[in-house]
Amino acid sequence: MITRRAFGAGLAGTAGLLWSGRVLAAGVSEVRIGFQKTNLPVVAQREKTIEAALGPDVAVKWVEFTAGPPLVEALNVGAIDLGWTGDAPPIFGQAAGAAISYVAALPPNGLGEAIITKADSGIATVADLKGRTVAVGKGTSAQNLLVAAVEAAGLGYDQITPTYLAPADGAAAFAAGQVDAWSVWDPFLAIAETRYQPKVLARASDILKVNTYFLGNRDFVAANPETTKKVLAGLRSAAAWADVHRTEVAQALHDVTGVPIEAQALAAGRAEFGIFEITPEIIANQQETADRFFRLGLLPKEIKVAEAVWVPPAT
């Protein structure tokens, strides 16, 4: 969970210790990339497109995370240099003073993120979640979906009972009937869909106009713009390959996660691949999300998303 205290401690001490040993600008010898075992990062690892873009003199270290919030914390303290998350984690990070920058945008989770309930739960719509418990990862894109869907249904966020659980714990709670619904993303969503045939109450593609993001430690991207651009070029190559090799993507995801191939095929088939510059429209959509969180008292202060967007130097 992201807390102001955790970020403050990192800013005050740990970041300086970690960064004192980093090689910057003149000769980067290693780039540390945070990832979750889903979609584009797995493809980039398998195809070694980032390694190819950086060349033989720069090593790539992949660091795994279970969700976006701890990845943002790692970026803040300089434990990693770059990493991919959903839309909500950088908002909470920026509000807590994290040293992060938006580097590029990726497609939304879209069809691969949803609020689901068991088919026999008696819950037919999001409005029926009033007074019910919903499992969701705190500070994740799935929480943004839940907040927006509840609001669109005419409910207050305080009229449901969010149960903040990491995806694996949410899966266990959903399976055991300890929660009434679950807001989550692929591959956890795909596993639940193939295993339980749940009722989908809302998908992100129906509720939100958001992106996922490739983020950087603010100091790293400022000091190493050319290295950052090469990493982005490697990701673009991975995205282009993935878009036309979805069967291989599903197999790669199955190989690294152990998730049944049926679920990974479902996730890979509906995924969108790409990496884009952060446009004013993308910033505006992300700002709308930040404003929603603040309005509901989920952020400690208002933020301006544009202030955290990396502007690469002109070439």
N, C-alpha and C positions, 0 to 999 in steps of 0.2 A: 504494500500500500504506500502511496506517496504521501508524505507528510511534510509540513513546512520545516519541522525540526530536522528531519532526515536530510532534506536539501540544504538547509542552513549549515548543518555540520559538514556536509561535503564541500560546500563553497568556502567554508572557513579554514578547512584543514586538508582533508584527504586529496582534494583535487590538486593542490599545490605539490604534495608529495609525489603523486602519480605522474604529473606532468613534468616534474623536474628531471625525470629520466627519459623523456620522449625525444625522439629525433624529429625536428621540425624543419620545414621549408627547404633547407639546403640539401637534405638527403634523407627522405623518409625510407626507412628500411622495412617497416611493417605497418600494415593497416588492419585494425581490429574492428570487425563488423558484427554487430549484434543482430540476431535473427530469431524468428520462431519457425518451427518446422512446418511451413506452409508455403505453397505457391512459389513466387519468384525467388526468394532466397535459396530454396532447395535446388531450383533449376540452375541458378548461378553457381552454386557449389558444384553440382554435378558436371556442368559443362565447362567450368573453370574460365568463364568469360571475363571475370574481373581480374584474375591472374594474368590472362592474356593481354588485357588492356593496360595493366600496370607494368608488365615486363618482368624479366627474370630477377631483377635486382630488388624487387619489393615483395615481401611475403604477405600473405593474407591469412589472418587468424579469425576463424569463425567462432563466435561466442553465443551459446544458445540461451534463450529465455522462454519462460512459459507464457508470458503476456507482455503487453506494452509498458505498463507502469514501471516494473523493475528495470526494463531496458532503458527507459528515460532516466531513471536514477543513475544507472551506470554511465550513460552519456554525461550527465551532470558532473560526476566526480572524476571523469577522465579515464574510467576503466575500459571504455571502448571509444572508438573514434566516430563511427557511423552506425546507423541501424534503422530498421523498418518498424513502424507501428501503425495502429489505426488512428482515427481522428482525435479521440478524446485524450489519450495520454500526454501529448505535447501541450495541450491546453492546461491540464492540471500542473504539468511541470513548469510552464511559463508563469503561472500564477504563484507558484512556490519559489520563483527566482532561479530556476534551473538554467545552467549555461548551455542552452541548446539552440540550434538554428534549424529552420525548415530548409532543406536542401532541394528536394524535388517532390512532386506529387505522383501518386500511383492511382490506378482506378479504385473505386469504392469496393467494399466487400459485396455490396449489391445482393444478389440472390443467395450468396453464401453466408448471410448473417440474418438471423430471425429470432422471433419470440415464439416459442412452441409450448404446447401443453399436451398431456396424454389425451388420446382420442375419447376416453371415457370419463374425462374430468368434469364434464358438464359446463365447461368454459367455451363459449362460442366466439367471443369477440374480445378485443382489448378492454373494452368497457367492463366486461365481466371480471376483470382482474381486481376490481374494487374490493378491498379488504383481504386480498389474497397475497400469498408469498411468492416472490419471483427471484430465482437465483440469477445472479449477474456478477461479473467481475467489476470491482470498483475502479473507476477511472479509465475504463476501457471503452472501445467503440460500441460494444454491446450495451453499455450503460447509456450512451448517447441515444441509441435506438430505443431503448426502453423509455427514457425520459420523453423523447419526441413522440413516440407512439401513444403513451399515456396522455400527454397533452393534447394530441390530435383527437383522442377519444373523449375529450371533455372532462378528464379527471385531473386532480392535483397529484403530484408525485407523492404527497403525504397520504394519499388515499390507498396506496398499495404498500406492501411490506417487502422492500428489497432485502434479499439475503445475500450479502457480499461473499462470493466464493470464487476461487480460482477455477478454471475450466474443468480440471479433473475432479475437483470436489463437487462442482455443480453437476457433473455427469452422474456422480454417485448419488447425490441428493435427488436428482430427477428420476433416476432408475428406482430408487427406494420409495418414491412417493412422498418425500419429506418436504417438497416444495410443489406449488401448484403449476408453475410455469418456469421457463428458463430462457434467458436471452443470451445468445452465444453465436459464434462464428465457426466456419469450416476449419479443420475437419471434424470438430466436435459436433457441429450441427449435422453434417452428413452421416456421421456414425449414428446419431439419434434417429435420423430419418430412416435409415436402412434397418435399424434394429427395432424401432417402436412404431413406425408409421404414425407419428404424432400429428396433431392438428397445428397448422401454421397460423398464428394469429396476425403476424405482420412480418414482412421482410424489409430489410433496409432499403431495397430498391423502390419500395412503395412509399416510404416515409421520408427519407432523407436525400439530400443532394450534397454528398460529402465525398472526400477522397481519403485514401490512406497516404502515408508520408514516409519519405526517406529523410532521416534527421541526421544532424551532425553535432558533435561537441563544438560549441561556438568558437573556441580558441583554435581547434584543429582545422576547421574549414577556412577560418580567416588566414591562418598561416600557410595552408597547403591547398590553394585553390586548384592548381593544375592536377594534383593527385586526386582531389575530389571529383574533378571533371572526368578523369580517366575511369574512376569507379562507376560514375554514372553511365559512361559509354559502355562499360562492361555489362551493366544492368540492362541497358537498351538491347544489347545483343542477346542477352538471356530471354528478355521479353519477346523479342521477335521469333526466337527459336520455339519458345513455349507455345506461342499462339498457334503454331501449325503442327505441334507434336504433343497433343493432349494425352494420347495413350501413354507415351513415354513419361510425361509429367506425372500421371497417376501412378505409374510403376515406380518412378523415383520416390515419390512421396510415400508409397507403401514400403519401399525398401528402407527408408530412414526412420519411419515412425512405427511400423508394425501395424498400422491401422488397416483393416481389411480393404482389399483392392476395390471391392464394390463401392465402399464409401469414398475412397480416394478418387475413383473414376467419376462419381457424382460431383465431388468438389472441383476436380480439374475441368470437367465439362462445362461448368457454369462460371468458372473464374474468368476475370478480365486481366489481360497482361498489357503492360505499357509503363512508361515513365516520362513525365512531362515537366516542363518549366512551371513554376508557380505563378499563375496569372492573377490579375486583380479580381476576377470572378471567383477563383478558388479561395483567395484570401477572404473575400466577402462571405462565402459560404462557411468557412471555418470560423470567422468572427461571429456569425449568427449562432453557431454552436456554443461558442464561449459565452456569448451574451445570455443564452438560454440557461446554461449552468449557473451563471452568476445570479440571474433573476430568481432561480429556485433555491439560492443559498448554498449551492454545492461548491462554489469557488469562494476563496477568502477575499478576493478583490477583483475588480474589473481589469481586463488586459486588452492590449492592442496586438492582435496577431501579427500585423505587418511589421512590428518592431523586432520580431524574431525571425524574419525571413532573410535568408542568406542571399546577398547580391554578388554574384561572381564578378571579378574584375573583367573589363573588356579585353579581348585578345587582339 
